[in-house]
Amino acid sequence: MLARTTDPIVAIATASGRGAVGIVRVSGARLAPLIDAICGRALKPREATYLPFRDAAGEPVDHGLAIHFPSPNSFTGEDVLELQAHGGAVVLQLLLARCLEAAAESDPVTGRPRLPGLRVAEPGEFSQRAFLNGKIDLAQAEAIADLIDASTEAAARSAGRSLSGAFSREIHALRDALIHLRMLVEATLDFPEEEIDFLQKADAAGQLDRLQAQLGAVQQRARQGALLREGIKVVIVGQPNAGKSSLLNALAGAELAIVSAVAGTTRDVVSQTIQIHGVPLHVADTAGLRESSDEVEQIGVARAWGQIESADAVLFLHDLTRAHLGDYAAADADILAGLRRKLPASVPVLDVWNKQDAAPGAHSEEGIALSAKTGLGIEALREQLLAMAGWQAVPEGVYLARARHVQALAQVENHLALAAGHLAAQAQLLDLLAEELRLAQNALNEITGEFGADDLLGVIFSRFCIGK
């Protein structure tokens, strides 16, 4: 559910813990009485003023900067007060409590509470207000959270582009072209007796072709952006003692997993997120796949298969020093058969041949040969992992996107493909053509929030941090 959007709200807007500066933010209508109570004076709009923040007795809680952003020229579109104090947890809590206290106090002029209904903000409520008041659209609001959560420089830069409106502008351009095409179709439906064929004269087919091409370019950048944000899950599998833990350590550049010559050392899943050219890859090292009478190892093998079922890509690790042995090759074949049963056809499986340092003459025509021990071939594997993920060299125009954005664009693609078929039939299917174009526009509008259910908005903003 959306929060009560007419209540004034207050929150600590900086992270918990100690810091040089901490911020308490208030948003609502008619904040002048609250400002006078805390600051002891009126504030010039958008001008930082150094002064004491006063308690009910007029004594300073702290000294800092106060800034008043009058509506509508503020982040939320409402009156906003920012109090920048020292970043101690106790100081900020005292300041937050003072705001709530001052809001409930009677104004000496009117005799009424200074700011009735002031409450602590819910997670994401400041950004939610900015969206609801038209200061940002939904894609930009999501970009705020993505910028805060960015785990790589490339993700942060891409989130910044989304926040500045780059993604939204592309969506608006698609929507405007779609609206123009809908107008032509509706005109043809409204005036069927006219001799002029609106669609043919306006090159509706050409417009639809260009719209589909434009959509394809946006989809490509959105998929890259979603990859920057979400990354992919890569699971390393293979028989015991093939070097899976060593490979995880080599990819991560750190000794994360225990490495031992004893088969079956890894009993549980060891996961680590690594970055390759700014793309996050969530790599999981699993127990060696084999039949075992050891109850603990059986649990580890079961968990390994559980990881495999949720993988975006699988590295099937082989031991070059044992690959020529009949029993070893047969066990690998059994694992491969299990992978084919468990995995969708869309999940790639890459054969990786380890221990090339110990078997320099051995090789395979498929996959990548490497040595997790010496690092030979690791860089080639990194590049292959990016290719498996669908990553391309990062163009400057990539913006951070979410899975829901990619799904919405896929819906648009489907509706436009159906529309193209109806347009080819022209007059006989114009009603269906108009409907597909309408559905395509609705899917685009869901991305920026111009059309969206309240429950969707509630879910999105509830995942923000408090104070944003």
N, C-alpha and C positions, 0 to 999 in steps of 0.2 A: 504494500500500500504506500502511496505517496504521503510524505509527511504533511502536517498542517502548514500550508504555505503562507498563511497570513500572520503567523506568530513571529515576533522578533526573536532572534536566536543569538547565542553567544557561545564561543568555544575557544580553547587554546589551540592556536593554529600552527604551532611548531611541535616537533617531535618531543616525546617525553625524555626526561633526563636533564643533565646539566648542559648549559651552553652559554655563550656570551650574550645572546639576545633571545628573548622569547616573545611571542606575539599572542595577544588576546584580541579576538575579532568579534565585533557585534554587527548584525545586519537587521534592518527593520525600517519602519516608517517613523519619522519625527523623533530623531535621536537627540535633539537639542537639550531637553531637560536632563537626560542621562549624562550627556557630555558636561553640562554645567556642574552636576553633582560630583563627578569624578575628577574633572580637570579644573573646576573652579572658574571657568571662563569659556566663552565661545571660541571656536577654532576657525581660522581661515580655511576655505575649501582647498583640499589637496596640498596643504602646506604643513610640513612637519614642525611641530612645536615642542620644545623641551620644557617639561614642567613636572611637578609632583602629582602623582595619582593619589587622591585623598580618600581616607576612610570616612565613616559616618561622623566621626568627631573632628574631621578636618585635618587629621594627622596624615603625613605621607605614608602610603604603603610601599612606594618605590618612586624613583625619578626616572623618566624616560621620554620617549617621543610619542606624541598623539597626532593622528592624522584623521581628518574627517573627509569622506568622499560623499558629497550629497548626491541623491538620486537625480537623474538616472545615470550619472557619470561615475559608476562604480562597477566592481566585478560582478556583483549580484544584480545590479540594476536598482537596488534599494539604497537608502542611506546606510553607509558603512562607517564604523569607527574602528580604527586599529590602534591598539596600545602596545608599544614596543618597549618592553621592560627588560631587566636583567633575566637571564635564562635559567634561574633556579626553579626547581619544581615547586617548592613551597611558595615562592613569590608569585608565580603564575596562578597557583591555586587560590591564593589570597586575592589576587586581582580578579579572577573569575568570580569568586564568591562576592566580592565588592560590587561587581556589575549586577549580579542578581539581586543583591540587597538594595542597591540604589534604585533599581527599576521598581521595586515594590514600595519604596518610601513615598510618602505624600509630597507632591510638589508644593512648595510654599505659596505659589501664586494661584494655582487652580484647586489645590486641596485633593487632587486625584493622584493615583500612582504615576510616577514619572514615565514608566514604560510598561504598561500592563501586559502580562502574558509572556514576558521574556523567559526563555527556557534555554537549556543547553542543547546545542545543535546535534542532530543525528549524523552518522557518518555520511559524508558526501553532500550534506544539505546546502552548503554554500554554493557548490557547483550546480546542484539541482536548481537552486533559485536563479542562477545565471542562465541556465538553459530555459527555464520556464518564463523568464522575463526577456527572452530574445537576445541576450548578450552573446551567447554561443549556441551552436547546435549540438546535437547529441554526439556526433563523431568527435567534435572538439572537446566536449566534456569528458569523453572516454580517454582522449589523448592526455588529459591532465593526469589521470591515474596511471596511464602507461608511461608518461614521462617520469613520474615519481618511482615507478617500479622497474624502470629500464635497467637491465643488467649489463649492457654493453654500450660502447660509445655510439655504434651504428644505430642501435635501438633508440637511444636518447635523441640523436639528431633526427631520426625519422619521426619520433613522437612529437618533436618540436615542430616539424613541418605540418603534421596533422593538426596540432594545436593552433598553428597560424592560419589554418583554413585551407591548406593545399588540397587535401582529400575532399573536403566539402565542396570546393569550387569545381572539382572534376565531376562530382555527383550532380551538382546544380546544372552544369553544362549538359550532361546527359538528360537530365529532367527537362530542361528547356527545349532541347531538340525533340524529345518525346512528346511534349505538350504541343509543339507546332505540328507534329505529324498527326496527333490525335485531333487537332482542330480541322485538318484537311479531311480526315475520315468522317468526322461528325458533320462537316459541311455537305459531304456527298450523301450522307444518310438523311440530312434534313431537307435537301433539295434534289430528290431523285428525278424530278421531271426536267431539270435543267439539261440543256444539250451539252454544256461544257462539262467535261470530266475533270473534276477538281484534282483527283489523284494523279491522273496522267499528266496534266498540264504542269503540276507542281513537282513532278518527278518524285512521287512518293516512294517508289521502289528504290530509287537512288538514295533518297534520304534515309530509308530504313537500312540500306546496305552500309552507308556511312556511319549510322548510329551503332550498328553491330560491330563495325571495325573499331570505333571509338570505345565501345564497351570492352572489347577484347584487350585494348591497351590498358584500360583502368584495372581490369581483372588481373592482368599480369603483374602490375605494380602492387595491387592489393595482396596477391598471394605472396609476393616477396616480403611485404610488410608484415603479414601474418606470421611468416616464418621467422622474421626477426623478433617478433613478440613472443611467439609460443615455442619456437624451436621444434625439434623432433626427438622422439624417443628411440634410441638405438640400443638393441640388446645383443650382447656378445654370448654366443652359445658354442658348444663343442664338447668333446669328450674330456674326461678328467686329464689334467696335466698337459693340455694343449697350449697353455700359456695365456688363458683368458685374463687372469689377474694382471699378468705382466703387460698385456696389451692395454688394459684400462689405465695402468700406471703410466705407460708410455704416452698415451693420448692426453692424459691429464697433466703430465709433466710433474707428477708427485707420487710418493709412495702411499697410495690410498688403501690398496688391498694387500693382504698378506700373500707373499709368494713363497712357495715351497716345492721341492721335488716330490713331496709325498702327494700321491693322487688323492683327490677328494678334500683338499684343504679348505676350499671355499664351500661353506655349508649354507650360506644365506646370500641374499642379493645385496651387492655393494653398488650404490649409485653415485654418480658425480656429474655435475653439469660442466661442460667445457665449452670454450668459444673457439670457433674457427671463422676468421674474417668477420667477427662480430655476430655470427649466427650461433645461438645457444643450442647445444646438443646434449640431451640428457642420456648419458651412457650408463647402462646397467651391466655389471659383471655377475654371472649366474653360476650356480653349482654345475659341475660336469654332469652331462647327461649319460646315465648308464643305469643298469639294473643293480640294486644293492640290497643287502639284508640289514644294513645299518639304518635304524629307524630315523635318526636325525638326518642322515644323508637323503633318505627318501623324501623327507619334508622339504629339503633344499631343492631336490629335483622337481618336486611338484610346484614349488614357488617359481622355479625357473620357467616352467611351461606357462605359468600364470603371467609372467612378465612377457613372454613371447607373444601371447595372445593379444596384448595391448601395445605391441611394438609398431612403430612407423617404419622401421628398417631393422634388418637382422644381419649381424656379422657372424658367419659360420666359420669358426676357426678350426683349421686342420694342422696337424703336426707333420711337417715334412720329413722328420726323421723316422716316422712310423707309417707314412702314407702308403708305402709299398707292401705292408703286411696285410695278408688277406683278412684276418679277423678285424683289424683296425678299419680297413676299407669297408667291410660289411657293416660295422657299427655306425660308421659315418653315413652309409646309405640308409640305415634305419632312421637316423636322426633327420636326414633330409626328407624322408617319407613322412615323418611326423610333422615337420615344418609345413609341408604342402597340405597336410590335413588341417592344421591349426590356423594357418595364415590365409587371409584373402589374397587373391591374385595380384592386387594392387600394391602389396607390401613387398619391397625388394629384398632379396637375400643375396649378400655378397660373400663369395668364397674368399677367405683369407688364409694364406699358407704361411705358417709361422716357423721359426727356428731355421731360417735360411743360413744363419751364421754357422749352424752345426751341420747343415747339409747343403753346401754351396753348389753341388752339382744337380741337386733335385730341383724340379720346377713343375709348374702346371700351366697349361694353355689358358685356363680360365681363372679369373680372380686376380688377387694381388699377392705377391710373395714378399715377405718382410721378416725382420727380426725385431721382436719386441724388446729383446735384451740389449741390442746395440743401437736400435733406432733406425736401422736400415729399412727404407720403404714406408716409414710412418707418415712422412709428408705426402706421399702419393695416396695413402689411405685417407688422409684428411681431405684432400681434394676430391677423392671419390665419394666420401661421405656427403660433401656439399652437393655434388652432382646428383646423388641419390635423393637428397632432400628437395631437389628442384631449384637450387639456388643458382643465380647468375651474378655476374659482377655487379656490385651495388651502384646503380645510377643515382645521380643526385636527386632525382625526382621521387625516390621511394619514400612513401609515408607509412607510418605504422598502422596496421589494420588488425581487426579482430576476426575470429572465426565467423561471427554472425555477419560481418560485412561481406566476407567471401561467399557465404551461403546466400545472402540477399542478392548479390551480383549474379550468382548462378541461376537464381530464380528469374532475374531479369533476362538473362541469356535465353533461358527456356521459353519465356513468354514471347520474346522477339523472334525466336525461330518459328514458333507456331504462327505468329503474326505474319511472317514472311510467306508461309504457306497459304494463309488465307488471302493475302494480298495478291498472290499469283492467280487465285480464282476470281479476284475482283468482286463484281457486284453480288455474286451469289453468296459470299461469305463475309460481307462487310460488317455485319453485326458481331460476328466472332472476332474479326480483326480489331474492332473498336474495344471489345472486352479484353483481349490479350494486351493491348496497349495500356489500358487502364490498370490491369494487374501489374504490368511492368513498372508503371509509375508508382504504384503503391509500394512495391518492393524497394524502389529507390528511396522513397520517402521514409521508410523504416530506418534507413542508415543514418539519416540526419535528424530523425525524430520528428519530422513534420507530420508523420503519421505513425502512431505506435500506441500499444496498450499500456495502461497505467502500471500493470504488474511488471511489464518489461522494464519500464523506467525505474520502478522500485528496486528491482534486482540489480540493475546497473549501478545506481548511486549508493546502494547499501554496502558495496564493496570498496568504497572510497574510505580514506582515513578521516577521522574526526578533524574538523577545522578546515576541510576542503569542501 
